[in-house]
Amino acid sequence: MKKISIKGARIEKGMTQKEVGNVMGVTPETISNWERNITSPSAIQLMRLCEIYGVELADIFLDKELA
């Protein structure tokens, strides 16, 4: 799989920010902020996102500050 953003992974999974927020226990605004690189998920949250989206951590494209 080529590199994908966390937003792209969510869209490919067919989920809304609200749905992901509900599963993650955060607000849709938090998901939006992660997707726009305003804030960053913790390592544990990022691993959970990968589980939800069905992607490997190595497949996620991270902003330079996160990598």
Protein Blocks (a to p, Z undefined) as FASTA:
>chain_A
ZZddfklmmmmnopafklmmmmnopafklmmmmmnomaccdfklmmmmmmmnopafklpc
cdfklZZ
